[in-house]
Amino acid sequence: MDRFTWTNSHLELNETYVIEQGGVRLYDGDEKAKLNVGTAFLTTHRLIWSDIKYEDSCLSIPLSQIIFFEEEAARIGKSAKIVIHLHPAPANKEPGPYKKSKFSYIKLSFKEHGQIEFYRRLTEEMTLKRWENTPVSQSIPPPVAGSRGGHTRAVGIVGIERKIEEKRKEMDKNISEAFEDLSKLMVKAKEMVELSRSIANKIKDKQGDITEDETIRFKSYLLSMGIANPVTRETHGSGTHYHLQLAKQLGDMLQAPLEERGGMMALTEVYCLVNRARGMELLSPEDLVNACKVFESLKLPLRLRVFDSGVMVVQLQSHSEEEMIASALDNVSDKGSLTAEEFAKLLGLSVLLSKERLLLAEKMGHLCRDDSVEGLRFYPNLF
């Protein structure tokens, strides 16, 4: 701490503000300094610390005094710190809070986090060493009210706060512009849905001069765009009617993916697949569940199944329970024993669905388990 000198809140000429972090306490080596929690400022030339209660109480140390620095991780009841090792104090050093210290290093304790970004910016400044290229000159006091003349830079803590406020306004402006762009994108997306809907109707009604090759090309384009005409609350209202129409559309859409995945998909996987295809017209989880519940009443080739564990899946009506049990028993018998992860690799299924199949086969008495520290493993039931 004997390397610190008293300073004011003015930035020097050619000195630039880099970053600030509040809630920082100073340590003289391993001992807590007899100072309040304050704000640490990093500039291109100095490390400045300001007391939050007494703004005129500012300390600074030149970055050229730093030998190296390192991070000290947070522990239970201890904040994360940056440990800064320093050169000996020069003989002509300005007065500071400590005349002499037995430590050759200081610590910055970050009570409100922010140490990662502060460490990164400090690393950049120590690498660039901008204080060597632009030596500081005499500090400039704040301009006198009513003074005239050329443009004067904003300096000191007030100038820093003003720069932070300017950055915040610029960030707000950028966010507003981003949301405007997003709104324009959503408008365009609705136009694309309308276009795909008209193309789908044109293909369906065979209107105009559309050849067979063009029909195939149009369908491939619509497939790449997702569902051509998604069922929405705007087009089909709400309540039971909406869920019935949605179930019919899901029945058409999920047939092929289910056949590719062995006749069964977890409801979470279905949710992701459907919303990816619907584009901007996203489904809520509640609407998806309600639509899946009416599969059987509509006599669709799909059904919603809930396992004993609570896992919900969508499966083909043709997908029989006996086939699942037989597949699980055959694979376990061939390998001698299997875990859910190993079974999933064999069938190309998710671990969740593979485990449910093994548990179902166990429930029917065809498999037995060994639940040990190595995990859950299933064996053929020879009893």
Disulfide bonds with the S-S distance in Angstrom:
none
